[in-house]
Amino acid sequence: MRTPACFEDKDTRKIIEELCRRHNVDLQLIEELCDAVQKQSGQRKEGMASEISTCIDSFLSRSQPGKKK
C-alpha cells in the first residue's frame, strides 16, 4: 500500500489521527480507503466498489477478537 499524500505531511497526519481518535475511526482503514480512491482516480469506477470492499474486509478481519492481524 502506498501512503496517500495527506498522510505524508506530519502536521496533516496529526490532524487526521486526532479526528480518527475523537470519532473512534480506525486510522489504517482511512489510509487504505484513501489509497484505494487514489489508485482508482482517472479510471473506470467499476473497480472502486471492489477496492472499498477489500479495505472494509481487511478492517473487519483485523478488528475481530481472536483473529490474526
C-alpha distances in whole Angstrom, upper triangle without the diagonal:
4,6,9,12,14,12,13,17,18,21,19,17,20,21,18,18,22,22,20,22,25,24,23,19,16,14,11,12,12,9,7,10,10,7,9,12,11,10,13,15,18,18,20,20,20,16,16,17,16,12,14,15,13,11,15,15,13,14,18,17,16,19,22,24,25,21,19,16
4,6,9,12,10,10,14,16,19,17,15,18,20,17,18,21,21,20,22,25,24,23,20,17,15,12,13,13,9,9,11,10,7,9,12,9,9,13,14,17,17,20,20,21,18,16,19,18,14,15,18,15,14,17,18,16,17,21,20,19,22,25,27,28,25,23,19
4,6,8,6,7,11,12,15,13,11,15,16,13,14,18,18,17,19,22,22,21,18,15,12,10,12,11,7,8,11,9,7,10,12,10,11,14,15,18,19,22,21,23,19,18,20,19,15,16,19,17,14,17,19,16,17,20,21,19,21,24,27,28,25,23,19
4,6,6,7,10,12,14,11,10,14,15,12,14,17,17,16,19,21,21,21,17,16,12,11,12,10,7,9,9,6,6,9,10,7,10,13,13,16,17,20,19,21,18,16,19,19,15,15,18,17,14,17,20,18,18,21,22,21,22,26,28,30,27,26,22
4,5,5,7,10,12,10,10,13,14,12,14,17,17,17,20,22,22,22,19,18,15,14,15,13,10,12,13,9,9,13,12,10,12,15,14,17,19,22,21,24,21,19,22,22,19,19,22,21,18,21,23,21,21,25,26,24,25,29,31,33,30,29,25
4,6,6,9,9,6,7,10,10,9,11,14,14,14,17,18,19,19,17,16,12,13,14,11,9,12,12,9,10,14,13,11,14,17,15,19,21,23,22,25,22,20,22,23,19,18,22,21,18,20,23,21,20,24,25,23,24,28,30,32,30,29,25
4,6,7,9,7,5,9,10,8,9,13,13,13,15,17,18,18,15,14,10,11,13,10,8,11,12,10,10,14,14,13,15,18,18,21,23,25,24,26,23,21,23,23,19,19,21,20,17,19,22,19,18,22,23,21,22,25,28,29,27,26,22
4,6,9,8,7,10,12,11,12,15,16,16,18,21,21,21,19,17,14,14,16,14,11,14,15,12,12,16,16,14,16,19,19,22,24,27,26,28,25,23,25,25,22,21,24,23,20,22,25,22,21,25,26,23,25,28,30,32,30,28,24
4,6,5,6,9,10,11,12,14,15,16,18,20,21,22,20,19,15,16,18,15,13,17,18,15,15,19,19,17,19,22,21,24,26,29,28,31,28,26,28,28,24,24,27,26,23,25,27,25,24,27,28,26,27,31,32,34,32,31,27
4,6,5,6,9,10,10,12,14,15,16,18,20,20,19,18,14,16,18,16,14,18,19,17,17,21,21,19,22,25,24,27,29,32,31,33,30,28,30,30,26,25,28,27,23,25,28,25,24,27,28,25,26,30,31,33,31,30,26
4,5,5,7,9,10,11,13,14,15,17,19,20,19,18,15,17,19,17,16,19,20,17,19,22,22,20,24,26,25,28,30,33,31,34,31,29,30,31,28,26,29,28,25,26,29,27,25,28,30,27,27,31,32,34,33,32,28
4,5,5,6,9,10,11,12,14,15,17,18,16,16,13,15,17,14,13,16,17,14,16,19,18,17,20,23,21,25,27,29,28,30,28,25,27,28,24,23,26,25,22,23,26,24,23,26,28,25,25,29,31,33,32,30,27
4,5,5,6,9,10,10,12,14,15,16,14,13,10,12,14,11,10,14,15,13,14,18,18,17,20,22,22,25,27,29,27,29,27,24,26,26,23,21,24,23,20,21,24,22,20,23,24,22,22,26,27,30,28,27,23
4,5,5,6,9,10,10,12,14,15,14,14,11,14,16,13,13,17,18,16,18,21,21,20,23,26,25,28,30,32,31,33,30,27,28,29,26,24,26,26,22,23,26,23,21,24,26,23,22,26,27,30,29,28,24
4,5,5,6,9,10,10,12,14,13,14,11,14,16,13,13,17,17,15,18,21,20,20,23,25,24,27,29,31,29,31,29,26,27,28,25,23,26,26,22,22,26,24,21,24,26,23,23,27,28,31,30,29,26
4,5,5,6,9,10,11,12,10,11,8,11,12,9,10,13,13,12,15,17,17,17,20,22,21,25,26,28,26,28,26,23,24,25,21,19,22,22,18,19,22,20,18,21,23,20,20,24,25,28,27,26,23
4,6,5,6,9,10,10,9,9,7,10,12,10,11,14,15,14,16,19,19,19,22,24,24,28,29,30,28,30,28,24,25,26,23,20,23,22,18,19,21,19,17,19,21,18,18,21,23,26,24,24,21
4,5,5,6,8,10,10,11,10,13,15,13,14,17,18,17,19,22,22,22,25,27,27,30,32,33,31,32,30,27,27,28,25,23,25,25,21,21,24,22,19,22,24,21,20,23,24,27,27,26,23
4,5,5,6,8,8,10,9,13,13,11,13,16,16,15,18,20,20,21,24,25,25,28,30,31,28,30,28,25,25,26,23,21,23,23,19,19,22,21,18,20,23,20,19,23,24,27,27,27,24
4,6,5,6,5,6,6,10,10,9,11,14,14,14,17,18,18,20,22,24,24,28,29,29,27,28,26,23,23,24,21,18,20,20,16,16,19,18,14,17,19,17,15,19,21,24,23,23,20
4,6,5,6,8,8,12,13,12,14,17,17,17,20,22,22,23,26,27,28,31,32,33,30,32,30,26,26,27,24,21,23,23,19,18,21,19,16,18,20,17,15,19,20,23,23,23,20
4,6,8,11,11,15,15,14,16,19,19,19,22,24,24,25,28,29,29,32,33,34,31,33,31,28,27,28,26,23,24,25,21,20,23,22,18,20,23,20,18,21,22,26,25,26,23
4,6,9,11,14,13,12,15,17,17,17,21,22,21,23,26,27,27,31,31,32,29,30,28,25,24,25,23,20,21,22,19,17,20,20,16,18,20,19,16,19,21,24,24,25,22
4,7,9,12,12,12,15,16,16,17,20,21,22,24,26,27,27,31,31,32,29,30,28,24,24,24,22,19,20,21,17,15,18,17,14,15,17,15,13,16,17,21,20,21,19
4,6,9,8,8,11,13,12,14,16,17,18,20,22,23,24,27,28,28,25,26,24,21,20,21,19,16,17,17,14,12,15,14,11,13,15,13,12,15,17,20,19,20,17
4,6,5,7,9,10,11,13,14,16,17,19,20,22,23,27,27,27,25,25,23,20,19,20,17,14,15,15,11,11,13,12,8,11,13,10,9,13,15,18,17,17,14
4,5,5,6,9,10,11,12,14,15,16,18,20,21,25,25,27,24,25,23,20,20,20,17,15,17,16,12,12,15,13,10,13,15,12,12,16,18,21,19,18,15
4,5,5,6,9,10,10,12,14,15,16,18,20,24,24,25,23,23,20,18,18,18,15,13,15,13,9,10,12,10,8,12,13,10,11,15,17,19,17,16,12
4,5,5,6,9,10,10,12,14,15,17,18,22,22,23,20,21,18,15,15,15,12,10,11,10,7,7,10,8,6,10,11,10,11,14,17,19,17,17,13
4,5,5,6,8,10,11,12,14,15,16,20,21,22,19,20,18,15,15,16,13,11,13,13,9,10,13,12,10,13,15,14,14,18,20,23,21,20,17
4,6,5,6,9,10,10,12,14,15,19,20,21,19,21,18,15,16,16,13,12,14,13,9,11,14,12,11,15,16,14,16,19,22,24,21,20,17
4,5,5,6,9,10,10,12,14,18,18,19,17,18,15,12,13,13,9,8,11,9,6,9,11,9,9,13,14,13,15,18,21,22,19,18,15
4,5,5,6,9,10,11,12,16,16,17,14,15,13,10,11,11,8,6,9,9,6,8,11,11,10,14,15,15,16,19,22,24,21,21,18
4,5,5,6,9,10,11,14,15,17,15,17,14,11,13,14,10,10,13,13,10,12,15,14,14,17,19,18,19,22,25,27,25,24,20
4,5,5,6,9,10,14,14,16,15,16,13,11,13,13,9,10,13,12,10,13,15,14,14,18,19,18,20,23,26,27,24,23,20
4,5,5,6,9,12,12,13,11,12,9,7,10,9,6,7,10,9,8,11,13,13,14,17,18,18,20,22,26,27,24,23,20
4,5,5,6,10,10,11,10,12,10,7,10,11,8,8,12,12,11,13,16,16,16,19,21,21,22,25,28,30,27,26,23
4,5,5,9,10,12,12,14,12,10,13,14,11,12,15,15,13,16,19,18,18,22,23,23,24,27,30,32,29,28,24
4,6,8,8,11,11,13,10,9,12,12,9,11,14,13,13,16,18,17,19,22,22,22,24,27,30,31,28,27,24
4,6,5,7,7,9,7,6,10,11,9,11,14,14,14,16,18,18,20,22,23,24,26,28,31,33,29,29,26
4,5,8,8,12,10,9,13,14,12,13,17,17,16,19,21,21,22,25,26,27,28,31,34,36,32,32,29
4,7,9,12,12,11,15,16,15,16,19,20,20,22,24,24,26,28,30,30,32,34,38,39,36,35,32
4,6,9,9,9,13,13,13,15,17,18,18,21,23,23,25,27,28,29,31,33,36,37,34,33,31
4,6,7,8,11,12,12,14,16,17,18,20,22,23,25,26,28,29,31,32,36,37,34,33,31
4,5,5,8,10,10,11,13,15,16,17,19,21,22,24,25,27,28,30,33,35,32,31,29
4,6,7,8,9,11,12,14,16,17,18,20,21,23,24,26,27,29,32,33,30,30,28
4,6,5,6,9,10,11,13,14,15,17,19,20,21,23,25,26,30,31,27,27,25
4,5,5,6,8,10,11,12,14,15,17,18,20,21,23,24,28,30,26,26,24
4,6,5,6,9,10,11,12,14,15,16,18,20,21,22,26,28,25,25,23
4,5,5,6,9,10,10,12,14,15,16,18,20,21,25,26,22,23,21
4,5,5,6,9,10,11,13,14,15,17,19,20,24,25,22,21,19
4,5,5,6,9,10,11,12,14,15,17,18,22,24,21,21,19
4,5,5,6,9,10,10,12,14,15,16,20,22,19,19,18
4,6,5,6,9,10,11,12,14,16,19,20,17,17,15
4,6,5,6,9,10,11,12,15,18,19,16,16,14
4,5,5,6,9,10,10,12,16,18,15,16,14
4,5,5,6,9,10,11,14,16,13,13,12
4,5,5,6,9,10,14,15,11,11,9
4,5,5,6,9,12,14,11,12,9
4,5,5,6,10,12,10,11,10
4,6,6,9,10,7,8,7
4,6,8,9,7,7,5
4,6,9,8,9,8
4,6,6,9,9
4,6,9,10
4,7,9
4,6
4
